[in-house]
């Protein structure tokens, strides 16, 4: 099946109004994930969202709360305080072929992570800072980890789910375990799972993270478009 890319123009909104509806809070056209799941919210895929949409989002989140607009180009009205801005890119995996399997390092194993692993996952995220990750983020999809002699040293998982697509996210490796191919191994494993259910993998990466961009390109991903990640504080 061929999956069009239009759903990727509004990945948060299309996820929350589709496969991730069970994690959504909605008011009018405004929609946001449950706060214990992740920080992302959306109003519209268009840059000129109506003022009432922003009012609805502000009501959903509450006064003085963080509105993580992810890659949405929509600009809020005055009174919404900018919190951060980060240039990045959205990458999609080319459609050809199935991912190969890299060699397995002795003493390591790829495991599917469960609720029991959340404390270790949160600790690894705190050490490596791959992006937003909350106690229930794991519920958005499959999360895989690499254990080295029982210790979780790397992980990656499935996050946004616009129809026909699955985002690979939270790709991170503990500093002491880098350079061993763990990230590549995890991304390949997730790619195999995603393509097996007839969906296509995509991901987002900061423009400054040239090492990760190079890795993803070697794994068959290509840049679809440049994006700007932005967050605001509600009035």
Order of alpha helices (4+ residues) and beta strands (2+ residues): alpha-beta-beta-beta-alpha-beta-beta-beta-alpha-beta-beta-beta-alpha-beta-alpha-beta
